[in-house]
Amino acid sequence: MFNRCAAMLTLLICSGCATTTMPETPATVALPHVSSFSKHKAGEALPPGWQPWTLSRFKRPTEYRLVDYMGRTVVRAGAESSASGLVHPLKLDAANYPWLHWNWKVEQLIAKADNTQKHLEDSPVRLVVSFGGDHGKLPLTDRIFFDNVRLLTGQQLPYATLMYIWENRAPRDSVIDNRHTSRIKMIVAESGRDRLGSWQAVTRNVLEDYRRAFGEEPGPVIAVGIMTDTDNTGDNVHAWYGDIEFRRSHPAAPVLATQTE
């Protein structure tokens, strides 16, 4: 039984992002806020708290670097048949800081991507939020899946994960289920081609999104991450990410989000 499960998980991890999620206990110290990209210079090392997030040694990593965009430092992601991300451990209460705000920019969509199909699960941008919780409360099928992932990879999956994505066709604000575990949900934050090529300011209420996706109250937010992935479709894309913030109240959109090239 275990050999069959291990073989299945190996195929899943090596062939796509179906089980993509951040480790529950990243190596760096958890912070009560997300370190800003804009407070650092282009070309420098990642800001404190941010670290590379490797999905599998069998996958080519996506390239992330700090670049200058019209006088402001942002992250540029370049994916070529690749999948990896950046992760930032956190320690905050989603009930006290429910508003998640960020900026991103996408030049082109991934033509074949379709996150409702496990073999086409790619996105030019993803913002990923991981939550803690009591793994003992998980359904039996999820506990077995989590145990097998831990045995195979040495990493414990978070209790629950929300992925905000830019989808080709799925309607904005829709929730897409993961095909292998009920504890990962994708929320379509943007869809289609209308807003390509310009900075978009996105604000989500993670408390409400979590309740809608999982039907329960969230535990603490334990990590946030970004990921641009094209490993399933083999495409090449570039995207940009601005600062990420958790706020007590709905934030005003920064100037960066209104600028276009």
C-alpha positions as CSV (number, residue, x, y, z in Angstrom):
1,M,0.0,0.0,0.0
2,F,2.7,2.5,1.0
3,N,4.8,1.7,-2.0
4,R,1.9,2.4,-4.3
5,C,1.1,5.7,-2.5
6,A,4.7,6.8,-2.6
7,A,4.9,6.1,-6.3
8,M,1.8,8.0,-6.9
9,L,3.0,11.0,-4.8
10,T,6.3,11.0,-6.6
11,L,4.6,11.2,-9.9
12,L,2.3,14.0,-8.7
13,I,5.2,16.0,-7.2
14,C,7.4,15.5,-10.2
15,S,4.8,16.1,-12.9
16,G,2.8,19.1,-11.8
17,C,1.7,21.5,-9.1
18,A,-1.3,19.5,-8.0
19,T,0.2,19.2,-4.5
20,T,2.0,22.5,-4.5
21,T,2.0,24.1,-1.0
22,M,4.5,25.6,1.4
23,P,6.1,23.7,4.2
24,E,4.4,24.3,7.6
25,T,7.6,25.3,9.3
26,P,10.0,27.2,7.0
27,A,13.6,27.5,8.1
28,T,13.5,31.2,8.8
29,V,11.9,32.9,11.8
30,A,8.3,33.8,11.5
31,L,7.6,37.5,11.5
32,P,4.3,39.4,12.4
33,H,4.4,41.2,9.0
34,V,5.6,40.6,5.4
35,S,8.9,42.2,4.5
36,S,8.6,44.7,1.7
37,F,10.4,44.4,-1.6
38,S,10.2,48.1,-2.2
39,K,12.4,48.9,0.8
40,H,15.4,47.2,-0.8
41,K,17.5,48.0,-3.9
42,A,17.3,46.2,-7.2
43,G,19.8,43.4,-7.5
44,E,20.1,42.9,-3.7
45,A,19.4,39.7,-1.9
46,L,15.9,38.9,-0.8
47,P,14.4,40.9,2.0
48,P,14.6,39.4,5.5
49,G,12.0,36.6,5.9
50,W,11.9,35.7,2.2
51,Q,13.5,32.5,1.1
52,P,13.5,30.2,-2.0
53,W,10.7,27.7,-2.0
54,T,11.7,24.6,-4.0
55,L,8.9,22.2,-4.9
56,S,11.0,19.3,-6.0
57,R,14.6,18.6,-7.0
58,F,13.2,17.2,-10.3
59,K,11.7,20.6,-11.3
60,R,13.6,23.4,-12.9
61,P,13.3,26.5,-10.6
62,T,11.6,29.7,-11.7
63,E,14.0,32.7,-11.5
64,Y,13.1,35.5,-9.1
65,R,15.0,38.7,-8.6
66,L,14.6,42.2,-7.3
67,V,14.4,44.8,-10.1
68,D,13.6,48.4,-10.5
69,Y,10.3,49.4,-12.0
70,M,9.8,53.1,-12.5
71,G,11.8,53.9,-9.4
72,R,10.3,51.2,-7.2
73,T,11.7,47.8,-6.4
74,V,9.6,44.8,-7.2
75,V,10.1,41.1,-7.9
76,R,10.5,39.9,-11.5
77,A,9.6,36.2,-12.0
78,G,10.8,34.3,-15.1
79,A,9.5,30.8,-15.7
80,E,10.7,28.5,-18.5
81,S,9.0,25.1,-18.0
82,S,9.7,25.6,-14.3
83,A,8.0,25.7,-10.9
84,S,9.3,27.2,-7.7
85,G,8.5,30.2,-5.5
86,L,9.4,32.4,-2.7
87,V,8.1,31.9,0.8
88,H,7.8,34.1,3.9
89,P,6.9,32.6,7.3
90,L,4.4,34.5,9.3
91,K,2.7,34.5,12.6
92,L,-0.6,36.5,12.6
93,D,-4.3,36.2,13.3
94,A,-6.5,36.3,10.2
95,A,-9.4,37.6,12.3
96,N,-7.3,40.7,13.3
97,Y,-5.6,41.2,10.0
98,P,-8.2,40.0,7.4
99,W,-7.3,42.2,4.5
100,L,-4.6,41.0,2.2
101,H,-3.4,43.5,-0.4
102,W,-0.8,43.1,-3.1
103,N,0.2,44.2,-6.6
104,W,1.1,42.1,-9.6
105,K,1.6,42.5,-13.3
106,V,1.2,39.8,-16.0
107,E,2.4,40.3,-19.6
108,Q,0.8,37.2,-21.2
109,L,-1.3,34.3,-20.2
110,I,-0.2,30.7,-20.4
111,A,-2.2,29.5,-23.5
112,K,-2.8,25.9,-22.4
113,A,-3.2,26.5,-18.7
114,D,-6.4,25.4,-17.0
115,N,-6.3,25.1,-13.2
116,T,-9.5,22.9,-13.3
117,Q,-7.3,20.2,-15.0
118,K,-4.5,18.7,-12.9
119,H,-2.2,18.1,-15.8
120,L,-2.6,21.8,-16.9
121,E,-2.3,23.5,-13.5
122,D,-0.1,26.5,-14.3
123,S,-0.5,30.2,-13.6
124,P,1.6,33.2,-14.5
125,V,1.1,34.5,-10.9
126,R,0.1,32.9,-7.6
127,L,-0.1,34.4,-4.2
128,V,-0.3,31.6,-1.6
129,V,-1.4,31.8,2.0
130,S,-0.9,28.9,4.4
131,F,-2.8,28.4,7.7
132,G,-2.1,26.4,10.8
133,G,-4.6,24.1,12.5
134,D,-5.1,20.7,14.2
135,H,-4.2,18.0,11.7
136,G,-6.0,15.5,13.8
137,K,-9.3,17.1,12.8
138,L,-8.7,16.4,9.1
139,P,-10.7,13.8,7.2
140,L,-9.1,10.4,7.1
141,T,-8.3,10.7,3.4
142,D,-6.5,14.0,3.9
143,R,-4.6,12.6,6.9
144,I,-3.4,9.6,4.9
145,F,-2.4,12.0,2.0
146,F,-0.5,14.3,4.4
147,D,1.3,11.4,6.1
148,N,2.4,10.1,2.7
149,V,3.7,13.5,1.6
150,R,5.6,13.9,4.8
151,L,7.2,10.4,4.5
152,L,8.1,11.1,0.9
153,T,9.3,14.7,1.1
154,G,10.2,15.2,4.8
155,Q,7.8,18.2,4.9
156,Q,4.5,18.6,6.7
157,L,1.8,20.2,4.6
158,P,0.0,23.2,6.2
159,Y,-3.4,22.5,7.7
160,A,-5.0,24.6,4.9
161,T,-3.8,26.6,1.9
162,L,-5.5,29.3,-0.2
163,M,-4.0,30.1,-3.6
164,Y,-4.9,33.3,-5.4
165,I,-4.3,32.8,-9.1
166,W,-4.8,34.5,-12.5
167,E,-6.8,32.1,-14.6
168,N,-7.4,32.0,-18.3
169,R,-11.2,31.2,-18.3
170,A,-12.6,30.5,-14.9
171,P,-14.7,33.4,-13.6
172,R,-13.2,35.9,-11.2
173,D,-13.9,35.0,-7.6
174,S,-14.6,31.4,-8.3
175,V,-13.1,28.6,-6.1
176,I,-11.3,25.7,-7.7
177,D,-10.8,22.5,-5.8
178,N,-7.4,20.7,-5.7
179,R,-7.7,17.3,-7.2
180,H,-5.8,15.4,-4.5
181,T,-6.7,17.1,-1.1
182,S,-9.6,19.1,0.2
183,R,-7.1,21.3,2.1
184,I,-5.9,23.3,-0.9
185,K,-8.3,25.7,-2.6
186,M,-7.5,28.0,-5.5
187,I,-9.4,31.3,-5.7
188,V,-9.5,33.2,-9.1
189,A,-8.3,36.7,-8.2
190,E,-8.1,37.7,-11.9
191,S,-9.2,36.1,-15.1
192,G,-8.8,36.6,-18.9
193,R,-6.8,39.0,-21.0
194,D,-8.4,42.4,-20.3
195,R,-5.9,43.5,-17.6
196,L,-2.7,42.1,-19.1
197,G,0.2,44.5,-19.3
198,S,-0.6,46.8,-16.5
199,W,-0.1,46.7,-12.7
200,Q,-3.2,45.4,-10.8
201,A,-3.9,46.2,-7.2
202,V,-5.7,43.2,-5.6
203,T,-7.4,43.2,-2.2
204,R,-8.9,40.1,-0.6
205,N,-10.5,39.4,2.7
206,V,-8.7,36.2,3.6
207,L,-11.1,35.6,6.5
208,E,-14.2,35.6,4.3
209,D,-12.3,33.7,1.5
210,Y,-11.3,31.0,3.9
211,R,-14.8,30.6,5.4
212,R,-16.2,30.3,1.8
213,A,-13.6,27.9,0.6
214,F,-13.4,25.6,3.7
215,G,-16.6,26.1,5.6
216,E,-14.9,26.8,8.9
217,E,-13.0,29.4,10.8
218,P,-9.3,29.8,9.9
219,G,-6.3,29.1,12.2
220,P,-3.3,31.4,12.2
221,V,-1.6,32.5,9.0
222,I,1.8,30.8,9.1
223,A,3.2,31.7,5.7
224,V,2.7,33.6,2.5
225,G,4.4,32.9,-0.8
226,I,4.5,33.8,-4.5
227,M,4.9,31.5,-7.4
228,T,5.0,31.7,-11.2
229,D,4.9,28.2,-12.7
230,T,4.9,26.7,-16.2
231,D,6.1,23.1,-15.5
232,N,2.9,21.4,-16.7
233,T,2.5,23.3,-20.0
234,G,6.2,23.9,-20.8
235,D,5.5,27.6,-21.5
236,N,7.7,30.7,-20.9
237,V,6.3,33.7,-19.0
238,H,7.4,36.7,-17.1
239,A,5.5,38.4,-14.3
240,W,6.1,41.0,-11.5
241,Y,5.1,41.2,-7.9
242,G,4.9,44.3,-5.7
243,D,4.7,44.5,-1.9
244,I,2.3,42.2,0.0
245,E,0.5,43.4,3.2
246,F,-1.9,42.1,5.7
247,R,-4.0,45.0,7.1
248,R,-6.7,45.5,9.8
249,S,-8.8,47.6,7.5
250,H,-9.3,47.8,3.7
251,P,-6.2,49.5,2.3
252,A,-6.1,52.2,-0.3
253,A,-4.5,51.2,-3.7
254,P,-0.9,52.5,-4.0
255,V,0.3,54.6,-7.0
256,L,2.2,51.6,-8.4
257,A,-1.1,49.9,-9.3
258,T,-2.2,52.7,-11.6
259,Q,1.0,52.8,-13.7
260,T,1.4,51.1,-17.1
261,E,4.3,50.7,-19.4
